[in-house]
């Protein structure tokens, strides 16, 4: 099993929540590994907003969105605050602004990104269904 530092993309939490056909079980497994401290996990404050936004688009009730965010925050996970310098630096990257910001922060932390998002393929992405995870 691979151990290390991982930045957790918002889709991991969202796909686990909705039971996505392709990624739901794998993403739930990643969250269990965070809970059991088998991996060192990080998110940034934007990740929480992305999870909230995805759930609201899926028409989850506001109380359920709030409960999900509180559940994420109850995990042994470090929430990294975004600095204004991070925003400026991320705009130089060839990714959408949200992904670029996550990548920049993950690189600063020396962490790989666990995500189902193929936009990270050129940046050492770790698929949530990777059996070595």
For each residue, the residues with C-beta under 8 A, 3 or more apart:
1: 38 132 133
2: 130 132 133
3: 38 39
4: 39 40 111 112
5: 39 40 42 109 110 111 112
6: 39 40 41 42 111 112 113 114 126
7: 41 42 43 44 102 105 106 109 111 112 113 114
8: 12 13 30 34 41 42 43 47 77 114
9: 12 47 102 113 114 115 116 117 120
10: 13 14 43 47 50 51 54
11: 14 15 23 27 54 115 116 117
12: 8 9 15 16 23 27 30 31 114 115 116 128
13: 8 10 16 17 27 31 47 51 68 72
14: 10 11 17 18 20 50 51 54 55
15: 11 12 18 19 20 22 23 24 26 27 116 128
16: 12 13 19 20 24 27 28 30 31
17: 13 14 55 68
18: 14 15 24 58
19: 15 16 24
20: 14 15 16 23 24 27
21: 24
22: 15 116 129
23: 11 12 15 20 26 27 116 128 129
24: 15 16 18 19 20 21 27 28
25: 28 29
26: 15 23 29 30 127 128 129
27: 11 12 13 15 16 20 23 24 30 31 116 128
28: 16 24 25 31 32
29: 25 26 32 33 128 133
30: 8 12 16 26 27 33 34 39 114 128 133
31: 12 13 16 27 28 34 35 75
32: 28 29 35 36
33: 29 30 36 38 39 133
34: 8 30 31 37 38 39 41 75 76 77
35: 31 32 75 76
36: 32 33
37: 34 40 76
38: 1 3 33 34
39: 3 4 5 6 30 33 34 133
40: 4 5 6 37 78 111
41: 6 7 8 34 75 76 77 78
42: 5 6 7 8 77 78 79 80 105 106 109 111
43: 7 8 10 47 48 72 77 78 79 80
44: 7 47 79 80 81 82 101 102 105
45: 48 49 79 80 81 82
46: 49 50 82 98 101 102
47: 8 9 10 13 43 44 50 51 102
48: 43 45 51 52 69 72 73 79
49: 45 46 52 53
50: 10 14 46 47 53 54 98
51: 10 13 14 47 48 54 55 68 69 72
52: 48 49 55 56 65 68 69
53: 49 50 56 57
54: 10 11 14 50 51 57 58
55: 14 17 51 52 58 60 64 65 68
56: 52 53 59 60 62 65
57: 53 54
58: 18 54 55
59: 56
60: 55 56 64 65 68
61: 64 65
62: 56 65 66
63: 66 67
64: 55 60 61 67 68
65: 52 55 56 60 61 62 68 69
66: 62 63 69 70
67: 63 64 70 71
68: 13 17 51 52 55 60 64 65 71 72
69: 48 51 52 65 66 72 73
70: 66 67 73 74
71: 67 68 74 75
72: 13 43 48 51 68 69 75 77
73: 48 69 70 77 79
74: 70 71
75: 31 34 35 41 71 72
76: 34 35 37 41
77: 8 34 41 42 43 72 73
78: 40 41 42 43
79: 42 43 44 45 48 73
80: 42 43 44 45 105 109
81: 44 45
82: 44 45 46 86 87 101 105
83: 86 87
84: 87 88
85: 88 89
86: 82 83 89 90 101 104 105 108
87: 82 83 84 90 91 101
88: 84 85 91
89: 85 86 92 93 104
90: 86 87 93 97 100 101 103 104
91: 87 88 97 100
92: 89
93: 89 90 100 103 104
94: 100
95: 99 100 103 119 123
96: 99 100 119
97: 90 91 100 101
98: 46 50 101 102
99: 95 96 102 103 117 119 120
100: 90 91 93 94 95 96 97 103 104
101: 44 46 82 86 87 90 97 98 104 105
102: 7 9 44 46 47 98 99 105 106 113
103: 90 93 95 99 100 106 107 113 120 123
104: 86 89 90 93 100 101 107 108
105: 7 42 44 80 82 86 101 102 108 109
106: 7 42 102 103 109 111 112 113
107: 103 104 110 111
108: 86 104 105
109: 5 7 42 80 105 106
110: 5 107
111: 4 5 6 7 40 42 106 107
112: 4 5 6 7 106 124 125 126
113: 6 7 9 102 103 106 120 123 124 125 126
114: 6 7 8 9 12 30 126 127 128 133
115: 9 11 12 120 125 126 127 128
116: 9 11 12 15 22 23 27 127 128
117: 9 11 99 120 125
118: 121 125
119: 95 96 99
120: 9 99 103 113 115 117 123 124 125
121: 118 125
122:
123: 95 103 113 120
124: 112 113 120
125: 112 113 115 117 118 120 121
126: 6 112 113 114 115 130 133
127: 26 114 115 116 130 133
128: 12 15 23 26 27 29 30 114 115 116 133
129: 22 23 26
130: 2 126 127 133
131:
132: 1 2
133: 1 2 29 30 33 39 114 126 127 128 130
